[in-house]
Amino acid sequence: KQLFQVAAEEEGFLSRGVASLGSLVLVGHSSGTISVVDFKGESGALQHTLKEHREVITDIASGEVEGELIAVSADIAGEVIIWGSNLAVKARAEKTDGDTCTSIAVTPSCIACGYGS
């Protein structure tokens, strides 16, 4: 019905990775931030911005793992962050060999991350 657009923070700004977590939509950005947009009814409003990543966001995915709703984000440095449904950081993992996590899938039993160099 409606297309919601997250405005660029600055010139050269790129959005990458979009996932829903209940009524929230998470949008990753080239700044390393993640915009949290809350949709109530047919309108959306920026709720807040997550600033845990230090590098360009490459992907965001969400789903239920073992009955718990989570979101997972990754950045170009290979860091992966698992967010709880309350958007608190549940866990974080860093790749030490410098590979980039380019894609994420969340299944009912696991989180799968695709890496490339």
N, C-alpha and C positions, 0 to 999 in steps of 0.2 A: 504494500500500500504506500509506504513512505520510504524515501531514501534519506538517510541522515549522513551529513558530511562533517568530518572533523577538520577544522580549519588548520592550515599550516601555521606553526609558531614563528617561522622565519623563512627567508628565501633559501631555496635548496633543501628544504625540509621534505622528508619522505616518510610516508606511513607504510608500515610493513607488519603483517600479521594481525589478524582480527579473530577474536573468539568471544563467545557468550558464556556468561557464568550466571545463571538465573536471569534476572532482569537487567544485569549489567553486561555491557559490551566493552571489551578490552581492545585497545588499538595501540600497537607498538610503533615507535618512531625511530628515525635515524639519529635522534639525539640520545637514545637510550632510555627515554621515558616511555611510560605506558599510560595513556589516557583511559580513565574509567568513566564511561557514560552510562547513566542510569535511565532506563526507559520505563516510564510509568504511563500507561495508556498508549497514546499514539505520539508522544513527544519524548525527546531525549534531552538530558542536561548533563554537562560535564560535572561529575561528582568530585573527583580529585585526580591527581597524577601520581603514579608510582615512580620512584626514582632509585630503585635498587640496582639496576644495570648501569654499567659505566661505558658500554659500547653500543653500537647500532643493533637494534632488535632485528632478528632474522625471521622469527616465527613465534606464534602463540597458538596454543590449542587448549581445549577444555574437554572435560568429560567426567564420568564417574569411575573411580578406581576403588574396588572393594567397598562399594556403597557410599563413598564420599565424593562430593562434587569438588573438583579442583581445576585450576588452570596451570599451564606450564608455559614459560617463556624462555627464549634463548637469544643470545647475542653473538655477534661476529667473532668474539674472542673465545667462544665455546662454552661460556657460562650458561647453565640451565637453572632456572628458579622454579620451584613448585610453590604455588599459592593456594592457601585454603579458601573455602567459600567466603570467609570474612576478609580476604585479601592480605592476611598475615603470611609472611614467608614461613613455609613448613620445612623446606630443605633447599639446599643449593649445591650444585656440583660444578666443578671447573675442569676442563680438559687441560692437561699439562703440556700436551704436544702441539698446541696451537691450532688444531683443526677447528673449523667453524661448524656449528650445529645449524644446518640449513632447513631442517624440517622436523616436525614433532607430530606424533599421533598418540592419543590417549585411548586405551581400551579398558574394558572392565577389570582386567587383571594386571595391566602393566602400562608403562610409559615407554614409547619407542622414540629414539632420536636418531636422525640421519646426519652424518658428519661428512665433510669434504674439506679438501685443502686447496 
